[in-house]
Amino acid sequence: MTAPSTSADDAAALPVYTKHVKMPLHLSPAFLDQPMEGIREQLNRSVMRYVEAHEGVLLSYTGLRMGRPTGRISYDAPEIHVRVEFEAKFFSPKVDNVIQGTVSRIGHDHIALLVMGVFNATVPLPAGWDPDSPSLQPDQSALFVVNAVKNNNGLLTMTGELTDAEAVRRAKRRKAAA
């Protein structure tokens, strides 16, 4: 029998989910001869951007297809209305999620982290932080509890508080016992 793992990976699972998406798109007449090219162009502009309707950042999509083989022109609109379907992967952090990030920078009052190498998170320096002998260094992993998630023009940022794997496990045990 082996001892239970105490890695940070066990304590913090990334808030990533996959979802089947059906949505309307407005296709420019320039893409009449190759509608899938126009659809991909529009979807690619949404990759790595926050999508309000799905409360997350679109990471990727697969299995793209048109819901019907033809589109429609409504009223006097210059675009063709089509429905598309695909499987999408979203990064969707919520308040109280525990996430692992990599320290990118340590400021005079905060620690900047990168999650998945892309998403910014900021945590205040812990009480008693000693700048002469810091407990974290750039490029080290750190766990944090998300306190707020902000979407600013499609770009996602998080703020939180540092935590450790043991504190996360204790909280999970308390929650399970309640």
CORCOR-V842327 format. One record per residue. N is the residue number from 1. D_LAST is the distance of its C-alpha to the last C-alpha in whole Angstrom. Layout:
n=N d_last=D_LAST
n=N d_last=D_LAST
This chain:
n=1 d_last=29
n=2 d_last=28
n=3 d_last=26
n=4 d_last=23
n=5 d_last=24
n=6 d_last=23
n=7 d_last=25
n=8 d_last=24
n=9 d_last=24
n=10 d_last=21
n=11 d_last=19
n=12 d_last=21
n=13 d_last=22
n=14 d_last=25
n=15 d_last=24
n=16 d_last=27
n=17 d_last=27
n=18 d_last=30
n=19 d_last=31
n=20 d_last=34
n=21 d_last=36
n=22 d_last=39
n=23 d_last=41
n=24 d_last=44
n=25 d_last=46
n=26 d_last=50
n=27 d_last=52
n=28 d_last=55
n=29 d_last=59
n=30 d_last=59
n=31 d_last=57
n=32 d_last=59
n=33 d_last=60
n=34 d_last=57
n=35 d_last=54
n=36 d_last=51
n=37 d_last=53
n=38 d_last=52
n=39 d_last=49
n=40 d_last=48
n=41 d_last=49
n=42 d_last=47
n=43 d_last=44
n=44 d_last=45
n=45 d_last=45
n=46 d_last=41
n=47 d_last=40
n=48 d_last=38
n=49 d_last=38
n=50 d_last=35
n=51 d_last=35
n=52 d_last=33
n=53 d_last=33
n=54 d_last=31
n=55 d_last=29
n=56 d_last=30
n=57 d_last=33
n=58 d_last=35
n=59 d_last=35
n=60 d_last=38
n=61 d_last=39
n=62 d_last=40
n=63 d_last=42
n=64 d_last=44
n=65 d_last=46
n=66 d_last=47
n=67 d_last=46
n=68 d_last=50
n=69 d_last=53
n=70 d_last=54
n=71 d_last=53
n=72 d_last=54
n=73 d_last=56
n=74 d_last=55
n=75 d_last=58
n=76 d_last=60
n=77 d_last=57
n=78 d_last=58
n=79 d_last=55
n=80 d_last=54
n=81 d_last=51
n=82 d_last=49
n=83 d_last=46
n=84 d_last=44
n=85 d_last=41
n=86 d_last=40
n=87 d_last=37
n=88 d_last=35
n=89 d_last=33
n=90 d_last=31
n=91 d_last=29
n=92 d_last=27
n=93 d_last=24
n=94 d_last=22
n=95 d_last=20
n=96 d_last=17
n=97 d_last=19
n=98 d_last=20
n=99 d_last=23
n=100 d_last=26
n=101 d_last=29
n=102 d_last=33
n=103 d_last=34
n=104 d_last=37
n=105 d_last=38
n=106 d_last=37
n=107 d_last=39
n=108 d_last=39
n=109 d_last=36
n=110 d_last=34
n=111 d_last=33
n=112 d_last=34
n=113 d_last=33
n=114 d_last=33
n=115 d_last=31
n=116 d_last=33
n=117 d_last=36
n=118 d_last=36
n=119 d_last=33
n=120 d_last=34
n=121 d_last=31
n=122 d_last=31
n=123 d_last=29
n=124 d_last=30
n=125 d_last=31
n=126 d_last=29
n=127 d_last=30
n=128 d_last=32
n=129 d_last=34
n=130 d_last=37
n=131 d_last=39
n=132 d_last=42
n=133 d_last=39
n=134 d_last=36
n=135 d_last=33
n=136 d_last=34
n=137 d_last=37
n=138 d_last=38
n=139 d_last=37
n=140 d_last=34
n=141 d_last=31
n=142 d_last=28
n=143 d_last=24
n=144 d_last=23
n=145 d_last=21
n=146 d_last=22
n=147 d_last=23
n=148 d_last=25
n=149 d_last=27
n=150 d_last=31
n=151 d_last=34
n=152 d_last=37
n=153 d_last=40
n=154 d_last=38
n=155 d_last=37
n=156 d_last=33
n=157 d_last=32
n=158 d_last=29
n=159 d_last=28
n=160 d_last=25
n=161 d_last=24
n=162 d_last=24
n=163 d_last=22
n=164 d_last=22
n=165 d_last=20
n=166 d_last=19
n=167 d_last=17
n=168 d_last=16
n=169 d_last=14
n=170 d_last=12
n=171 d_last=11
n=172 d_last=10
n=173 d_last=9
n=174 d_last=6
n=175 d_last=5
n=176 d_last=6
n=177 d_last=4
n=178 d_last=0
